[in-house]
């Protein structure tokens, strides 16, 4: 499978994560299920690994490729969130 697929999935999920933050004033308590149910039913294959007041870590794995986004200003990389 193309490694660009998880990158595209993460890019597609970011507006939902940011909408959650705009609605709640925090990223805390955001989950993949909340994103899919309340913000975008098309968000698939996204894992919320951590979420706090000002940042989050989401990942997407398709096949053997896993990519991460470590917060609102971070790039999408193959490096796990810290």
Secondary structure as the mmCIF struct_conf table of DSSP 4:
data_model
#
loop_
_struct_conf.conf_type_id
_struct_conf.id
_struct_conf.beg_label_comp_id
_struct_conf.beg_label_asym_id
_struct_conf.beg_label_seq_id
_struct_conf.end_label_comp_id
_struct_conf.end_label_asym_id
_struct_conf.end_label_seq_id
TURN_TY1_P TURN_TY1_P1 UNK A 3 UNK A 3
HELX_RH_AL_P HELX_RH_AL_P1 UNK A 4 UNK A 24
BEND BEND1 UNK A 25 UNK A 27
TURN_TY1_P TURN_TY1_P2 UNK A 28 UNK A 29
HELX_RH_AL_P HELX_RH_AL_P2 UNK A 32 UNK A 34
HELX_RH_PI_P HELX_RH_PI_P1 UNK A 35 UNK A 39
TURN_TY1_P TURN_TY1_P3 UNK A 41 UNK A 42
BEND BEND2 UNK A 45 UNK A 45
STRN STRN1 UNK A 47 UNK A 51
BEND BEND3 UNK A 53 UNK A 54
STRN STRN2 UNK A 56 UNK A 62
TURN_TY1_P TURN_TY1_P4 UNK A 63 UNK A 64
STRN STRN3 UNK A 65 UNK A 69
BEND BEND4 UNK A 71 UNK A 71
TURN_TY1_P TURN_TY1_P5 UNK A 72 UNK A 73
HELX_LH_PP_P HELX_LH_PP_P1 UNK A 74 UNK A 75
STRN STRN4 UNK A 76 UNK A 77
BEND BEND5 UNK A 78 UNK A 79
HELX_LH_PP_P HELX_LH_PP_P2 UNK A 80 UNK A 81
#
